[in-house]
Structure formats: C-alpha cells, structure tokens
Amino acid sequence: MFDLIVIGAGSGGVRAARIAAGFGAKVAIVEERFFGGTCVNVGCVPKKLFSYGASFGDLFRLAEDYGYALHSQPAFSWDTLRDNKTREIERLNGVYQRMLEGAGVQIFSGRGVITAADKVRVGEQIIQGRHILIATGGKPFVPDIPGGEHILISDDLFSLPALPKRVAVIGGGYIACEFASILNGLGCQVHQIYRGDLFLRGFDQEVREFVAGQVAHRGVELHFSTDVRSITANDRAKQLHLEDGSVLEVDAVFYATGRVPYVDGLFEGISPALGVNGALQVDETFRTSVPGVYAVGDVIDRVQLTPVALAEGMWLARHLFAPQQAGAAPEYDFIPTAVFCHPNIGTVGLSQELALEKHGTIRVYCSEFRGMKYSLGEVQHRSLMKLIVDDVTDEVIGLHVVGDDAGEIVQGFAVAIRSGATKADFDRTIGIHPTAAEELVTMRQGKVVQ
Ligand code: NDP
C-alpha cells in the first residue's frame, strides 16, 4: 500500500512525488511517455532552446554594426539544432528519473488507469494507495476541419525531419506566437493566421498592438480576422482555404489552438466531476469529487503554466504529509508570465483594460524606445515598457515589458508588485544605468485613465 500514487511524471506530478517522499511518504509514480512531461519534452524547455536558436540571425546582423566582419553568410543546420536539443532533453529525462529514484519514489512505466478511489492499474498490475494524485497535464486541441490530416501540432515541430520553407501557423496564443517567431527566425517564410482582430487576447491592448507591429517588422506575415476553412494538398504544397476566400500555399500547416485537459481513458468504474472543458474539478485543497483522489496542473485547467503546477504539487504534498508546513494554498493573482515570441513579452498583474474594469481610476505610464544595443546600425528593434497604477492607492497593479529578456526583467519586479509596491516605491528606487529596465523606475509622466 502506497501513501501516494501519482499519475503523470510532468512538472506537477514529479514535484508532488518528490516532496511527499521527502516527508517519508511511500510514493509511486506512473508514467506512460516521458519523464518531465510536456514542459521538458515538448514544451517550455525545447521551445526556449529553439527560441535562442532563432535569435542568432539578429545577432549576426548586429555583429556587423559592432565591427565584426562576417566573411561568409552564416549557414544554419536544422538537423544540428534539433539533434542537440534532443540530446539535451534526453539528458534531462535522465535527471528527472534519477531525482525520483534518489527520493525513493517507485516508478511504474505504463499507462495508469484509476479503477477505484485507492487503486490504479498499470498494465497487468494493480497498485493501491491511500491517496491518488492525477497530474496528467493537457494535450493539444485542434478544431475539426476538412483536410485536418495535414495539420501538425506543437509536439511534431520538435522533431521535424526538415524545416519547411513556407509555414502557416494557426492561432493567436502563446504557442502560435512563439512558434511563428521561432520559425521566422530560423529562416522560414511564416504566415500567422488568427481568427480575431488582434492576437494575444487577454494581454494588454497596447502591448498586443506593439507586438504585432514588431513581429510583422521582423518578417512574420500576419493574417487577422480570418480562419482556415479547409486544407487541401498535392505533392508540391498544402493549400489553406481561408474564410476571406483567399488561398494560401505553404509547405506545412501548424495548429496551436489551445490545449485541453488530458483525461482520456483515465477512469474505469469511477468518474470524478469534470468541468465543461473536460477539466477535473477540484476544491481549494485540489481534491476531486472522489475522496482520496486529487489533481493538479494543466488537468485542472486553472492556469496552464509549469510554475503554477509546481506550486500546486508542492503545496498538496505538504498539505497531505506535513500540514504544519503547508501554509496557505497557492494564490493565482499576480502570476508573472512571458511569451517568448520575438520580441519577448513579460508581464505581471493587470492589463490596462482589466485594471480599468477592476480599479476605476488608474494611472498609466508607458515608454517606447529603441534599446541602446540597437543604436549603432540598421536593426530597428524597439521595446515597450508600461506600468499600470491604481490612482487612489498608488499601488502598481500591472507591469508589462516587450523587448529583449522581458521575462528576466519582469521576474524581479513581480516580487515587488506581489509585495504591494507603490509607484512612489518605484520612484524611490535608483535605476541601473544604462539598462532598458531602468525605464521602469524612471517613468514620471503618467496619464490618468478612467
Ligand atoms: P492559448 O489558449 O494561449 O491560445 C489558443 C489560441 O487558439 C487563441 O488565439 C485562440 O483564439 C485560438 N483558437 C482556439 N480555438 C480555436 C479554433 N477552434 N479555431 C481557431 N482558433 C482557435 O493556447 P496555446 O495552445 O497557445 O497554449 C496553451 C497554454 O499553454 C497557454 O494558455 C499557456 O498557458 C501555456 N503556454 C505557456 C507558455 C509560456 O509560458 N511561455 C508557452 C506555451 C504555452 P481566441 O483568442 O480567439 O480564443
């Protein structure tokens, strides 16, 4: 009898298993595919490596402005990047596996099926646990359209045999924007197609507009307010038949139209309550409607971000096995996040639109500029920095950065904002000169919006 059986060795599952084992619990983990889950294998980690890879074109151009003579055009090998990435991911798989083994977690390879509140079947074997944690994550969602068999999803992109010349990226969220930039940076001709009038719905409107301009300036062809009706193909190319009547010819069609909770075939004889989108419903302690069965991470679809799954998994392990150390359950406001499109976006707190809705009168500070790094030559990359302040309390309730290393910049500011920093606190803080980030503590001209 285990104290905890975790299904899914992704971010949330591994963290919960390791922490629980550290408290002396007897823990099993069941995994059918790979250690580290989506993030490590077909998500954050390989994506970031590709994103680095895609930024070298800019660096080569800049190098010349800084006096370097490149005697021949740098040649890019997709095979090298892909295979080096794969080697690194395999190394990380090993790290995750050894971390679990080192913590004393028993690993079961195969698909876990929950047959009762305390039983999991893996292949022929039935294992029993006092608690079961579902951390099976999500899977890509692709709308059903004629010609759907020609569609690639994010999982496919990480192992493409060859880089296509012309690509259509469908969607306007994190993955679509990141991959449109990556493919563009690696030299593909990229069309990004989004059904709404401006991508990155939910982000600050000014940020969205600015990013659209910068992304287009770097070469991504943006097609907004249209969608793909159907796809046909011949041996030369794929044809996208768009809602606006036009036909776009490309070599590959890549859909990034959201991810949905992965619960397929997970239950036999029990049925925990699911929400409308198939997400497991949990209470404030991550308990499903079946006593003893818990769920964290993308499968509960609160916030689909690795660090959120980690926080949930860690808190649950403490709650179950060291309640005196658990503290308050994870909070979901002021979660900093980054989109690794080019330019990067880093953001924490509210957009201007949401801030207005929630806070009434706000002050907005915004600055747009060409960073010093780009001042010597022809590369015209620009940055945007924006602060949203509650006009009554003076608290900074939103901070947005578009530009190099936006995520790195925002992480630190997120601590300040989480701690209730006011605009006066920002003003009191001395800038680090010369940096782009100093802009965030030197903006003085606010605009009152109500
Ligand atoms: P998102 O939810 O971010 O975006 C989905 C996009 O697809 C939206 O633009 C949506 O449009 C569009 N869409 C949805 N359904 C359809 C449809 N039927 N037809 C056409 N378009 C459609 O999902 P992603 O797949 O990009 O990413 C999944 C999650 O993974 C993200 O929410 C994020 O939390 C996480 N992630 C985080 C990353 C990071 O931290 N850097 C990187 C990658 C992923 P509309 O806006 O109109 O609904």
Boltz pocket constraint, residues with backbone or C-beta under 6 A from the ligand:
constraints:
  - pocket:
      binder: B
      contacts: [[A, 143], [A, 170], [A, 171], [A, 172], [A, 173], [A, 174], [A, 175], [A, 176], [A, 178], [A, 194], [A, 195], [A, 196], [A, 200], [A, 201], [A, 227], [A, 256], [A, 257], [A, 258], [A, 259], [A, 303], [A, 304], [A, 305], [A, 337], [A, 338], [A, 339], [A, 340]]
      max_distance: 6.0
